[in-house]
Amino acid sequence: MDLFDFKDNETKRKGVPLADRMRPNTLEEFEGQEHLVGEDKILRRAISKDEIQSIILWGPPGTGKTTLAHIIAHLTKSTFVSFSAVVSNIKEVREVVKKAAEQKKFHNKKTILFVDEIHRFNKAQQDAFLPHVEKGTIILIGATTENPSFEVVSPLLSRSKVFVLNPLTDENILAILNRAIADKEQGLASLSPRVDPDALRFIAQMSGGDARTALNTLELAVLTTSPTKDGVREVSLKIAEEAMQKKALLYDKDGEEHYNLISALHKSLRDSDPDGALYWLARMLEAGEDPLYVARRMVRFASEDIGNADPMALQVALSAMEAFHFIGSPEGELALAQAALYLATAPKSNRVYTAYLKVLEDIDKTGALPVPLHIRNAPTTLMRNLGYGKGYKYAHQFPDAVVDQNHLPKPLEGKTYYHPTDRGFEEVIKKRMEEWKKKLKQEGKRPHDDGANT
C-alpha cells in the first residue's frame, strides 16, 4: 500500500520505466479517451470539480486507467490511497478504512481508495468495501481489464459508475511517443535519440493500443542503441523490430496492401481454403489491422457467399465479433480464427446476394410501385371500404400454411428472385419450395413463376 505523492522526485530516479516516468499529471497531457475526458465530458467535469464518486475504470492494459487515478490524486483535495489487489489483503483494507473514518470525522476530509486489478479480489474481499462505500467513508476507484459484470460483485457494482476505456489509437500512441522523445526531465531527450518515423509508426501499430507497451519498447530501443560520435542515437526500424520482438510486415491500412490482403482473405474463404484463410487473417492481424474490421468483413461474407447454404455461418461470424468485443486482444483473435475456419469449410451459395441484387435492379427500373391492395393493412373502415386487405388469404387457414397468393406489385407479378442451390441447407430449402409448387399444382392452382432467372 502506498500514497501517491507528486511532489516526490522519486519517479525520476534511474531504473523506473519510461511508462511510469511519463505518466501525465493533468488532463491536458492525457491522450485518448475523449469520450470520457474530452472537453465538457462527464469524467473530466467530475475530476475538475473534485466531485469524484465511486467508479470502476474498465479497459484493456495501457489505456490510461492508472494514469487517470494519478491525475485524480494530483487534482483532488482528498486523501488518496492506492494499492494493488495482487499483493493487498483485507487487513490492509481495514486499516485504510479506519484512517479514512478518522479523516472524515476529525478533518472532514474525503479518502479516495484506488484499487488496481480489483477483479483479483474475491467476493468476500470485495464485500468488505460495501458498508464503507455506502456510508461514504471511502470513495472507491477500481481498475480492471475484465468485464465488471462478471468480476465485480453486484452490490458494489450498483454503487459505482462504470467507465469504459477504449484501446488507444495509433495517433494517440504516436503523440505519447513523441512527447517522451522530446521530454528532457523524465523522457528520453537527454539521450539525444533520433527515431526513424517508420520505427515510431511500427511501435504504435504493434503496441495494440497499449501505451505502456509502446513506451517500454521505445525506451529499450533507445537504450540499446549506441550513440554516434555526435552523441546521437539513431533508432531504425530494424532496432524497433528487435525491441518489439516482432517483424514489421508490409501493410498500409489505407493503401493498396490493405485491399490486397482483405481480397486474399475473402477469396480464400470463398474458395473453401481454410489454410489460406487462416494465413491471410493472421497476416492482417499481425500487421496491425483492426480486428473488428476483419470481423465485420466475415459477417458480410457469411451472408454474401454462404447465405442459406449454412444459416449458422452468420451466427458464427457474429459470435466471433461479440467474443472479440468481450475479451479483446490477444485472446479474441482465436475467436476470429475459429470463425474464419468455419466460413472457409461451410457450403457456399451466393443466391441470397444475387437475389437481392436482382430486386435492387427492378426497384431501380420500376421505382416505388404500389403495394397490392389485398396485402395492405386495413385498420380502419375507410381503408376496408377502399379495398385494403380484400381477398387476403390467411396462410394458417390453408394446408401446411402454404397459399397461392401474389405478394409483388402488379408489373412484377410472377417474378422469381431466389433460386436455392443444391448445396448445404439450401438443398432442403429448394426441395421444400418445389414441394410447395407441386402441391399447389395438384390443387389446380399453379404458382406464379415467369420462368426467368433459371
C-alpha positions in Angstrom: 0.0 0.0 0.0 1.3 3.5 -0.8 0.3 7.1 -1.2 0.7 8.9 -4.5 3.0 11.9 -3.8 3.5 14.1 -6.8 6.0 16.4 -5.1 8.4 13.5 -4.7 11.0 13.3 -7.4 11.3 9.5 -7.0 9.6 9.0 -10.3 12.7 10.5 -12.0 15.1 8.0 -10.4 17.2 5.7 -12.5 15.5 2.3 -13.2 11.9 3.5 -13.2 10.4 2.5 -16.5 9.7 5.3 -19.0 6.0 4.5 -18.9 5.9 5.4 -15.3 8.1 8.5 -15.6 6.0 9.8 -18.5 2.7 9.4 -16.6 0.8 12.8 -17.1 -0.4 14.8 -14.1 -3.0 16.8 -15.9 -6.0 16.1 -18.2 -4.4 18.4 -20.8 -1.4 15.9 -21.1 -3.7 12.9 -21.1 -4.0 11.1 -24.5 -7.1 9.3 -25.7 -10.5 8.5 -24.0 -12.0 11.7 -25.4 -15.5 10.3 -24.8 -14.7 10.4 -21.0 -12.2 13.3 -20.5 -12.8 15.4 -23.6 -14.0 19.0 -23.3 -17.1 19.1 -21.1 -17.3 15.3 -20.8 -18.6 13.7 -17.6 -15.4 12.3 -16.1 -13.5 15.5 -16.9 -16.1 17.6 -15.1 -16.1 15.3 -12.1 -12.3 15.4 -11.8 -12.0 19.2 -12.4 -14.7 19.9 -9.8 -13.4 17.4 -7.3 -16.7 15.6 -7.3 -15.5 12.1 -7.9 -17.8 9.3 -6.7 -17.1 5.6 -6.6 -16.2 4.4 -10.1 -14.9 1.4 -12.0 -12.5 2.0 -14.8 -12.7 -0.9 -17.3 -10.4 -1.2 -20.3 -7.5 -3.1 -21.9 -4.0 -2.7 -20.5 -2.2 0.5 -21.1 -5.2 2.6 -21.9 -5.0 5.1 -19.0 -6.8 3.6 -16.0 -3.9 4.0 -13.5 -3.0 7.3 -15.1 -6.5 8.7 -14.6 -6.1 7.6 -10.9 -2.8 9.6 -10.7 -4.5 12.6 -12.2 -7.3 12.4 -9.7 -4.7 12.1 -7.0 -2.9 15.2 -8.3 -6.1 17.3 -8.6 -8.2 16.1 -5.7 -8.3 17.6 -2.3 -9.0 14.2 -0.8 -6.5 11.8 0.8 -5.6 9.4 -1.9 -4.6 5.8 -1.1 -3.6 3.2 -3.7 -2.9 -0.5 -3.6 -3.0 -3.4 -5.9 -5.4 -6.3 -5.4 -2.5 -8.6 -6.4 -0.5 -8.0 -3.2 -3.0 -6.5 -0.8 -5.4 -8.1 1.6 -8.5 -7.5 3.9 -6.3 -6.4 6.8 -4.9 -3.5 4.8 -8.4 -2.6 3.6 -9.5 -2.3 7.3 -6.5 -0.1 8.1 -7.3 2.2 5.2 -11.0 2.4 6.2 -10.1 3.1 9.9 -7.8 6.0 8.9 -10.4 7.2 6.4 -13.1 7.3 9.1 -10.8 9.4 11.3 -10.0 11.8 8.4 -13.7 12.3 7.8 -14.6 12.7 11.5 -11.9 14.9 12.7 -10.8 16.8 9.5 -14.0 16.5 7.3 -11.7 15.2 4.5 -12.6 12.5 2.0 -10.5 9.5 1.2 -10.2 8.1 -2.3 -9.1 4.4 -2.4 -7.7 3.3 -5.7 -7.7 -0.5 -6.2 -5.7 -1.7 -9.2 -6.9 -5.0 -10.7 -9.9 -5.1 -8.5 -11.1 -8.3 -10.2 -8.3 -10.1 -8.4 -10.2 -9.6 -5.1 -12.6 -12.5 -4.4 -16.3 -12.0 -3.4 -15.6 -11.8 0.3 -12.8 -9.2 -0.2 -15.0 -7.1 -2.4 -17.9 -7.3 0.0 -15.6 -5.7 2.6 -15.8 -2.4 0.7 -19.6 -2.3 0.6 -20.6 -0.7 4.0 -17.8 1.9 3.8 -18.7 2.9 0.2 -22.4 3.0 1.3 -21.6 5.3 4.3 -19.3 7.5 2.2 -16.3 6.6 4.4 -14.3 5.9 1.3 -14.7 6.7 -2.4 -13.6 3.7 -4.3 -11.9 3.8 -7.7 -11.4 0.3 -9.1 -9.4 -0.5 -12.3 -9.9 -3.7 -14.2 -9.2 -5.3 -17.5 -12.0 -7.8 -17.0 -15.8 -7.3 -17.6 -17.1 -5.8 -14.3 -20.4 -7.5 -14.9 -18.7 -10.8 -14.2 -15.8 -9.9 -12.0 -17.2 -7.3 -9.6 -19.9 -8.2 -7.1 -23.3 -6.8 -8.0 -23.9 -4.7 -4.8 -20.5 -3.0 -5.3 -21.2 -2.6 -9.0 -24.6 -1.0 -8.3 -22.9 1.6 -6.1 -20.3 2.5 -8.7 -20.3 4.1 -12.1 -18.5 2.1 -14.7 -16.4 4.0 -17.3 -15.2 2.0 -20.3 -11.8 2.9 -21.7 -11.0 2.1 -25.3 -7.7 0.9 -26.8 -5.6 4.0 -27.8 -5.4 4.8 -31.5 -2.1 4.8 -33.4 -2.3 8.6 -33.4 -2.6 8.6 -29.6 0.4 6.3 -29.2 2.5 8.4 -31.6 1.7 11.6 -29.7 2.8 9.8 -26.4 6.0 8.5 -28.0 6.9 11.9 -29.5 6.3 13.6 -26.1 8.7 11.0 -24.5 11.4 11.7 -27.1 11.1 15.5 -26.5 11.0 15.4 -22.7 14.3 16.3 -21.1 13.4 15.7 -17.5 11.5 12.5 -17.4 11.7 11.4 -21.1 14.5 10.4 -23.4 15.6 13.8 -24.8 18.8 13.7 -22.7 19.9 10.6 -24.6 19.6 12.5 -27.9 17.5 9.9 -29.8 16.7 10.3 -33.4 13.9 7.8 -34.2 13.0 6.9 -37.7 9.3 7.8 -38.4 8.8 4.3 -39.7 10.1 2.9 -36.5 7.7 5.1 -34.5 4.7 4.0 -36.6 5.7 0.4 -36.3 5.8 0.6 -32.5 2.5 2.4 -32.4 0.8 -0.2 -34.6 2.3 -3.2 -32.8 1.5 -1.9 -29.3 -2.2 -2.9 -29.8 -3.4 0.4 -28.3 -1.3 -0.1 -25.1 0.8 3.0 -24.2 2.8 1.1 -21.7 4.0 -1.4 -24.2 4.8 1.3 -26.7 6.8 3.4 -24.2 8.7 0.5 -22.8 9.6 -0.7 -26.4 10.8 2.8 -27.3 12.9 3.0 -24.2 14.5 -0.3 -24.9 15.2 0.6 -28.5 16.9 3.9 -27.5 18.9 2.5 -24.5 20.3 -0.4 -26.6 21.4 1.9 -29.5 24.9 3.1 -29.3 25.4 6.8 -29.8 27.3 8.2 -32.8 30.4 10.4 -32.5 28.0 13.3 -32.2 26.2 11.6 -29.3 23.0 10.9 -31.4 21.2 7.6 -31.0 19.8 6.6 -34.4 16.9 4.3 -33.9 16.0 2.5 -37.1 13.0 0.3 -38.0 15.2 -2.8 -37.5 16.1 -1.8 -34.0 12.4 -1.1 -33.2 11.6 -4.6 -34.5 14.2 -6.1 -32.3 12.9 -4.2 -29.3 9.3 -5.2 -30.0 10.4 -8.8 -30.9 8.1 -8.6 -34.0 8.9 -8.1 -37.6 7.3 -5.1 -39.4 5.0 -6.5 -42.1 4.4 -4.7 -45.3 1.0 -3.2 -44.7 -0.8 0.2 -45.0 -4.3 0.3 -43.5 -5.3 2.9 -46.0 -3.3 1.8 -49.0 -3.1 -0.9 -51.7 -1.7 -3.7 -49.4 -4.8 -3.3 -47.2 -7.1 -4.1 -50.1 -4.8 -6.9 -51.4 -4.8 -8.7 -48.1 -8.6 -8.4 -47.4 -9.1 -9.6 -51.0 -6.8 -12.6 -50.4 -8.8 -13.4 -47.2 -12.2 -13.1 -48.9 -11.2 -15.3 -51.9 -9.6 -17.9 -49.7 -12.9 -18.1 -47.7 -15.0 -18.2 -50.9 -12.8 -20.9 -52.4 -13.1 -23.1 -49.3 -9.4 -23.0 -48.4 -9.1 -23.0 -44.6 -5.3 -22.8 -44.7 -5.2 -19.7 -46.9 -8.0 -18.1 -44.9 -6.1 -18.6 -41.7 -2.8 -17.3 -43.1 -4.3 -14.1 -44.5 -6.3 -13.5 -41.4 -3.1 -13.8 -39.3 -1.2 -11.6 -41.7 -3.7 -8.8 -41.3 -4.0 -9.0 -37.6 -0.2 -9.3 -37.0 0.3 -6.2 -39.3 -1.9 -4.1 -37.0 -5.3 -4.3 -38.8 -8.3 -3.5 -36.6 -9.7 -7.0 -35.7 -13.2 -5.6 -35.7 -12.8 -4.6 -39.3 -11.9 -8.1 -40.2 -14.8 -9.4 -38.1 -17.2 -7.1 -40.0 -15.9 -8.4 -43.3 -16.5 -12.0 -42.2 -20.1 -11.2 -41.2 -20.7 -9.7 -44.6 -19.1 -12.8 -46.2 -21.4 -15.1 -44.2 -24.4 -13.6 -46.0 -22.8 -12.9 -49.4 -21.0 -16.1 -50.1 -22.6 -18.7 -47.8 -26.2 -17.4 -47.2 -28.7 -20.1 -46.6 -26.4 -22.9 -47.6 -25.4 -22.8 -43.9 -27.5 -20.3 -41.9 -25.3 -20.9 -38.9 -22.4 -19.2 -40.6 -23.8 -15.7 -40.0 -24.3 -16.6 -36.3 -20.8 -17.9 -36.0 -19.4 -14.7 -37.5 -21.5 -12.5 -35.3 -20.5 -14.6 -32.2 -16.8 -14.2 -33.1 -17.2 -10.4 -33.3 -19.0 -10.4 -30.0 -16.3 -12.6 -28.4 -13.6 -10.2 -29.5 -15.6 -7.3 -28.0 -15.8 -9.3 -24.8 -12.2 -10.5 -24.2 -10.2 -8.2 -26.5 -6.7 -8.8 -27.8 -4.8 -11.1 -28.0 -7.2 -13.8 -26.8 -10.0 -12.6 -29.0 -8.0 -13.3 -32.2 -8.7 -17.0 -31.6 -12.4 -16.5 -32.0 -11.8 -14.8 -35.3 -9.6 -17.7 -36.4 -12.4 -20.2 -35.4 -14.9 -18.2 -37.4 -12.6 -18.0 -40.5 -12.1 -21.8 -40.5 -15.9 -22.3 -40.1 -16.7 -20.0 -43.0 -14.0 -21.5 -45.2 -15.3 -25.0 -44.7 -19.0 -24.2 -44.9 -21.0 -25.0 -48.1 -21.1 -21.9 -50.4 -24.0 -20.1 -52.0 -24.3 -16.6 -53.3 -28.0 -16.9 -54.1 -29.0 -14.5 -51.2 -26.7 -11.9 -52.6 -27.7 -12.4 -56.3 -31.4 -12.4 -55.4 -31.0 -9.1 -53.5 -29.1 -7.6 -56.4 -32.0 -8.6 -58.8 -34.5 -6.9 -56.5 -32.4 -3.8 -56.5 -32.3 -3.8 -60.3 -36.1 -4.0 -60.5 -36.6 -1.3 -57.9 -34.2 1.0 -59.9 -36.1 0.3 -63.1 -39.7 0.5 -61.8 -39.5 2.9 -58.9 -41.9 2.9 -55.9 -44.6 0.6 -57.2 -47.8 0.5 -55.0 -48.4 -2.4 -52.6 -51.2 -4.7 -53.9 -54.5 -4.0 -52.2 -55.0 -7.5 -50.8 -51.8 -7.4 -48.7 -52.2 -3.9 -47.4 -53.0 -3.3 -43.7 -56.6 -2.3 -43.1 -57.0 -0.9 -39.6 -59.9 1.5 -40.4 -63.3 1.2 -42.0 -62.3 3.7 -44.7 -59.4 1.5 -45.7 -61.5 -1.6 -45.8 -64.1 0.2 -48.0 -61.3 1.2 -50.3 -60.4 -2.5 -50.8 -57.4 -2.7 -48.5 -56.9 -6.3 -47.4 -59.8 -7.6 -49.6 -59.3 -11.1 -50.7 -56.3 -11.7 -48.5 -55.7 -15.4 -47.7 -54.5 -16.1 -44.2 -51.8 -18.8 -44.6 -52.6 -20.6 -41.4 -56.1 -21.5 -42.7 -54.6 -23.5 -45.6 -52.9 -26.9 -45.6 -49.2 -26.7 -44.5 -49.7 -22.9 -44.3 -49.0 -22.7 -48.0 -51.1 -20.3 -50.1 -51.2 -19.3 -53.7 -51.1 -15.5 -53.4 -49.3 -12.7 -55.2 -47.1 -10.5 -53.0 -45.4 -8.4 -55.6 -46.5 -5.2 -57.3 -48.6 -5.8 -60.5 -45.8 -5.1 -63.0 -43.5 -7.7 -61.2 -46.2 -10.3 -60.6 -44.8 -13.8 -61.1 -41.2 -12.7 -60.8 -38.8 -15.2 -59.2 -35.7 -13.8 -57.5 -34.5 -16.5 -55.2 -33.2 -19.8 -56.7 -31.6 -22.0 -54.0 -28.6 -24.2 -54.9 -28.3 -27.9 -54.2 -25.6 -27.2 -51.6 -25.9 -27.4 -47.8 -29.2 -26.3 -46.2 -30.3 -24.7 -49.4 -30.9 -28.1 -50.8 -33.5 -28.5 -48.1 -35.0 -25.1 -48.9 -35.1 -26.0 -52.7 -36.9 -29.2 -52.1 -39.3 -27.5 -49.8 -40.1 -24.9 -52.4 -40.5 -27.5 -55.1 -42.9 -29.5 -52.9 -45.0 -26.3 -52.3 -45.2 -25.7 -56.1 -46.1 -29.4 -56.7 -48.8 -29.3 -54.0 -50.4 -26.1 -55.4 -50.4 -27.6 -58.9 -52.1 -30.7 -57.7 -54.8 -28.5 -56.2 -55.2 -26.8 -59.6 -53.5 -23.6 -58.5 -50.3 -23.1 -60.5 -47.9 -20.8 -58.5 -46.7 -17.7 -60.1 -43.4 -18.2 -62.0 -42.3 -16.3 -65.0 -39.7 -18.9 -65.8 -36.9 -16.3 -65.8 -33.7 -16.5 -63.9 -33.5 -20.2 -64.0 
